[in-house]
């Protein structure tokens, strides 16, 4: 994977508005994003990546999430084979 972002700003300026992965990812088998209290705010499974995919837009149940640090867990499959679990932190800024 070429780039794993650590922050994004979902403010509808068309610049860095989504949390996403970049690189040689073929499929996102699972991704979950949690707030600092452990609440699941985003979840997707079995996303085939054929170009840049826009994942989380910083909302939960139609409402903007608060700025802060969120944690994610993902399982990805690479274009040339192989799978990897990746977890980390993502900062939502306004």
C-alpha positions in Angstrom: 0.0 0.0 0.0 1.4 3.3 -1.0 -0.3 5.7 1.3 -2.2 5.4 4.5 -3.7 8.7 5.5 -3.7 9.8 9.1 -6.2 12.7 8.8 -8.9 14.2 6.6 -11.2 17.2 6.6 -14.8 16.5 5.4 -15.8 20.1 4.8 -17.1 19.7 1.2 -14.2 21.6 -0.4 -13.4 18.6 -2.6 -9.9 18.3 -1.0 -9.3 15.4 1.4 -13.0 15.1 2.2 -13.0 11.3 2.6 -10.9 8.8 4.6 -9.6 6.3 2.0 -6.7 4.0 1.0 -4.3 4.6 -1.9 -2.1 2.1 -3.6 -2.3 -1.4 -4.8 -5.4 -2.5 -2.9 -7.8 -4.8 -4.9 -10.5 -5.4 -2.3 -11.3 -4.0 1.1 -12.7 -7.1 2.8 -13.7 -5.2 5.9 -13.3 -1.7 7.4 -14.6 -0.5 10.7 -14.2 3.0 12.2 -14.8 3.7 15.9 -15.1 6.9 17.9 -13.1 7.4 21.1 -15.8 5.7 23.2 -15.7 2.6 21.1 -18.9 3.2 19.1 -18.9 1.9 15.6 -19.5 4.9 13.3 -18.6 3.3 9.9 -18.5 -0.2 8.5 -18.2 -1.7 5.1 -17.4 -5.1 3.7 -16.3 -6.6 0.3 -15.5 -3.3 -1.6 -13.8 -4.0 -4.9 -11.3 -1.2 -5.6 -10.9 -0.4 -9.3 -9.8 3.2 -8.8 -9.7 5.6 -5.9 -12.5 4.6 -3.6 -14.1 7.1 -1.2 -14.8 5.5 2.1 -15.9 7.4 5.2 -17.1 11.0 4.9 -17.1 11.8 8.6 -20.7 11.3 9.3 -22.7 8.9 11.5 -26.5 8.4 11.0 -26.6 11.4 8.7 -24.9 13.7 11.2 -21.4 15.2 11.1 -19.1 13.6 13.6 -17.1 15.7 16.0 -13.5 16.6 15.2 -11.1 14.2 16.9 -9.2 11.0 16.7 -11.0 7.8 15.5 -9.6 4.3 15.3 -10.0 1.9 12.3 -9.5 -1.7 11.6 -9.4 -3.1 8.1 -8.7 -6.3 6.2 -7.4 -5.7 2.7 -6.4 -7.8 -0.3 -3.7 -6.6 -2.6 -3.8 -6.6 -6.4 -1.0 -9.1 -6.7 -2.3 -11.3 -4.0 -1.8 -11.4 -0.3 -3.9 -10.0 2.5 -3.2 -7.8 5.4 -4.9 -6.5 8.5 -4.3 -2.8 9.1 -5.4 -0.8 12.1 -4.6 2.8 13.1 -5.8 6.2 14.0 -7.4 8.8 11.8 -7.9 12.4 12.7 -11.1 14.2 11.6 -10.5 17.9 11.4 -12.9 20.7 10.5 
